[in-house]
Amino acid sequence: MAAFSVAAFVLCFSLTGATNIASGFADKKAYNKGYKAIKKGDYPEAEKIFRDLLGKDAKDVEARLGLSFALLKQRNIRDAYDHAARVILTNPLSARAHALLGAAILAAGEFRLSVEEFRTALTLDPNEALAVAGLAMVDFYENRLSLAIPALRRAVNMNPDEPDFIFHLGQACARSEKYREAADAYGHKKLGGIGEQVAEEVKNRSAKFNKGGKKIDVISQKLGYLVRSGEPDAIDSIVPMAYGNLALDLILNKTFGHLVVLREGRYSHLPITTVTASKKFVDVEDQYDTERLRPKYNSFSNKPLFLMGS
């Protein structure tokens, strides 16, 4: 009888252990499924998976952290904050929970409090990418781009599959006019263009044609900086096209060292020495109205097309 009881206990223990192992495998599979959903951008599905896991075990820390992240992605800031805070109550040494709490606080606009959470997260785990990126975004918002960009690069290297890190790196690079890196960060040449490539090529070749073999600086001007006051009009479209064609004509005719110009309302070209031969000065007292911040004139007769008279 005693032997039978022992055997029954062993069998019961074995079955319970097998059930727990099977349950553990099922949960791990669910976690993976939840994080795959986040990676695909299906945040509502990820939220559902993690909520189901918490329904089975309200003390499941990993599921609660996953839920907080899925909610944060959906801009459900309050609930994301609440779930991260609940993890910290039971596990104050969770770097991930502090990083999520900081991200929720930052999304609510509380920079100072978010910095405290991000720094706590990095003290606990220097490789917590969300905290690295969070501190970098505070630097970005406060215009400390020299600090923000290297930190965002580090966050991207830590987690290259996180689209928010890549997007924020693109933002920071664009603001600091690192257009080539911004284009790479976004994954396409949205901020690139032929102008950048031509400018770089001209600069590289200029030494051959310049005295002393010195390269000349070349600026590639983007239209966005010129037409922020409204949509481009006909002149904005026609003049650059005409200038480009005229410049090519000069090259084909081997007329080098000349500038394309508008002279007396007509397209023409002049030697570049016209610009560089002497310094040009504006007689402010005679030619400029310092009260109204515009050129002085009594009428528009015989005045140039681009006179700023507003």
Long-range contacts (C-beta under 8 A, 24 or more apart in sequence): 27-53, 27-56, 27-60, 31-62, 31-63, 31-66, 34-63, 34-66, 34-70, 35-66, 37-70, 38-66, 38-69, 38-70, 38-73, 39-161, 41-163, 43-70, 43-73, 43-74, 44-74, 46-70, 46-73, 47-71, 47-74, 59-90, 61-87, 61-90, 61-91, 61-94, 65-94, 65-96, 65-97, 65-100, 68-97, 68-100, 68-104, 69-100, 72-100, 72-103, 72-104, 72-107, 75-107, 77-104, 77-107, 77-108, 78-104, 80-104, 81-105, 81-108, 93-124, 94-124, 95-120, 95-121, 95-122, 95-124, 95-125, 95-128, 95-131, 96-121, 96-125, 96-128, 96-130, 98-124, 98-131, 99-128, 99-130, 99-131, 99-134, 100-130, 102-130, 102-131, 102-134, 103-130, 103-134, 106-134, 106-137, 106-138, 111-138, 111-141, 111-142, 114-138, 127-158, 129-155, 129-158, 129-159, 129-162, 129-165, 130-155, 132-158, 133-162, 133-164, 133-165, 133-168, 136-168, 136-172, 137-168, 140-168, 140-171, 140-172, 140-175, 145-172, 145-175, 145-176, 148-172, 149-173, 149-176, 149-178, 156-185, 193-220, 193-222, 195-220, 195-221, 195-222, 196-220, 209-256, 242-267, 243-267, 262-305, 265-305
